Amino acid sequence: MRTLNLALAQMNHVVGDFEGNFRKIVKQIDLAKTAGADVIAFPEMCLTGYPPEDLLLKPEFIQENLRYLKKLLPHTEDIVAIIGFVNRGDDIYNAAAILYGGEVLGIYHKIFLPNYGVFDENRYFQAGQKVHVFIVNDVRIGVNICEDIWYPGGPTREQALYGGAEVIINISSSPYHYEKAQSRFRMLSTRAEDNGVIVAYVNTVGGQDELVFDGNSMIISEDGQLLGKSPAFEEDLLLLTLYPENVFNKRIHNPRRRKEKIYSTAKWELDVIDSKRIKNKRNKKVHATRIASFPEINAEVYLALQTGLRDYVNKNRF
């Protein structure tokens, strides 16, 4: 049976602290390798910190983030790492790099840029126009970023339907608000069940200026059931062995999916990264199962206030 050993690094990063963020990323990569992970995913813009806001208007900031992405390459000799960063081309993009074997195998650009509430991403970024699926241990994996998974007809649908993705990894920096974690879980569960796909969601944790991020990273089965979950408001490495054959078994019982694939039309270009050398030969079994509870609402609010105040003081070096 095909398996995928997955690690999700729930990380508290600091905006602009490239060296500190880099060291945290390398530490988590080393821990994941020791546990036998095939793939490790980090939160949205983990290299720069989120949200970097007007720092994005400084070319030297963009260049430094690219330099640190390159520094990560030697640490990916025998593990796939999915890193959130800012990519530069004719414009700048909120991006996820797929690293393996000392190379950049592919780069995904965030398609849906939130521009409401606390978000102002249209001010800074160009939207992506392509979806990606890459293959690890014969398992098809789709990568997308934060807001992309909130839309029923978004990248998740096309990666699963046209690219055959059996696992969707969504890297996120989703801020906390009252009762956000439970509503986010319901959305992710719906997305997993509707597309017959395993959803792995990794979120930032910690405070940044007026925002606080709750973490609550999670892995959800193709039936919408919670398989693993990180605790709220603390850093964590979530490890789990996934069984993609369960996805295949679910899909062959769904004739509507076959018709939809034939008669519907794709919105974005699809890029499948099929490299036979992306194969972990260590044959270690993670099999870790940990489902941290959602805090009771009063405890959750207290933890959010505590986290926001602590990080506001510490990150500003008061």
C-alpha positions, 0 to 999 in steps of 0.5 A, spaced: 500 500 500 502 506 498 503 511 504 506 518 505 509 520 511 507 528 512 510 533 517 506 540 518 511 545 522 506 550 525 511 555 526 511 562 530 515 567 525 518 574 526 517 579 520 523 581 517 527 576 521 530 572 516 536 569 520 531 567 525 526 564 521 531 560 517 534 557 523 527 555 525 525 552 519 532 548 518 531 545 525 524 543 523 526 539 517 532 536 521 526 533 526 522 531 520 527 527 517 529 524 524 522 522 524 522 519 517 517 524 513 517 524 506 514 531 506 514 537 510 510 543 509 511 550 513 506 556 513 505 561 508 510 566 508 514 563 513 521 566 511 519 573 511 514 573 516 506 575 515 504 580 514 510 584 511 506 589 509 510 595 506 517 592 507 514 588 500 515 595 497 523 594 498 527 591 493 532 589 498 527 585 502 525 581 496 532 579 495 534 577 502 528 573 502 530 569 495 537 569 498 535 565 504 530 560 500 537 558 496 540 557 503 535 552 504 536 548 498 542 543 501 537 541 507 533 538 502 537 532 500 532 527 502 526 530 504 521 535 500 520 541 503 514 546 502 516 553 503 512 560 503 516 566 501 515 572 496 517 570 489 519 575 484 518 575 476 515 581 472 512 582 479 512 579 486 507 573 488 505 570 495 508 563 493 510 556 495 516 553 493 517 545 493 524 544 494 527 537 494 534 534 492 538 541 493 533 544 487 527 548 486 522 543 483 516 548 482 513 554 485 506 555 486 503 563 486 497 564 490 491 565 486 486 568 491 488 574 494 484 577 500 483 584 500 478 585 506 478 586 513 485 585 516 488 583 509 491 588 503 494 583 498 492 586 492 496 592 494 502 588 494 501 581 489 500 579 483 495 573 482 497 566 480 495 563 474 497 556 474 495 550 479 501 545 481 501 537 482 507 533 484 508 526 485 512 523 491 512 516 493 507 515 487 502 520 491 499 526 487 500 532 492 497 539 490 499 545 494 495 551 495 496 557 499 491 560 505 485 563 501 485 559 495 482 553 499 476 557 502 473 557 495 469 551 493 471 552 485 478 554 487 485 550 486 483 545 490 477 542 486 482 543 479 488 539 483 484 534 485 479 533 479 484 534 473 491 533 476 488 527 480 491 530 487 490 525 493 493 530 498 492 537 498 497 541 502 494 548 504 500 553 507 496 558 511 497 564 515 490 565 517 488 570 523 484 568 529 478 571 531 472 569 536 470 561 534 475 561 528 478 555 529 471 551 529 468 554 523 475 553 519 475 546 521 468 545 518 470 549 511 476 544 511 472 538 512 467 540 507 473 541 502 476 534 503 469 531 502 467 534 496 473 533 492 474 526 495 481 528 497 486 528 504 487 535 506 493 537 510 492 544 513 498 548 516 497 555 519 502 560 523 501 561 530 503 567 534 502 574 534 504 580 529 502 587 531 495 587 532 494 580 529 494 573 532 494 567 529 492 560 532 495 555 529 490 549 529 494 545 524 490 539 522 489 533 517 483 531 515 481 525 511 477 524 504 471 523 508 471 529 512 474 526 519 479 529 523 486 525 523 491 529 526 491 536 529 496 541 532 494 544 539 492 552 539 497 557 540 503 554 540 509 551 536 508 544 534 510 539 529 505 534 527 506 528 524 502 523 520 502 517 515 497 518 510 494 512 506 492 515 499 489 508 497 483 510 501 482 516 496 482 512 490 477 507 493 472 513 495 473 515 488 472 509 484 465 509 487 463 516 485 460 516 478 459 523 478 466 525 479 467 522 472 462 526 468 464 532 472 471 531 469 469 530 462 464 536 461 467 541 466 472 546 464 478 548 467 480 555 469 487 555 470 493 551 467 495 545 470 503 543 471 504 536 474 511 535 476 513 528 475 520 526 477 521 519 479 527 521 483 522 524 489 522 517 493 524 517 500 528 510 501 528 510 508 522 506 509 521 509 516 514 509 519 511 515 522 504 512 524 503 518 529 496 520 531 495 526 535 488 530 535 489 536 540 482 538 542 479 545 540 480 549 547 473 551 550 471 558 548 473 562 554 480 558 555 481 560 547 480 567 548 484 568 554 490 564 550 489 569 544 490 575 548 496 572 552 499 570 545 498 577 542 500 581 548 507 576 549 509 576 542 507 584 541 512 585 547 517 580 545 518 581 538 518 589 538 524 588 544 521 592 549 
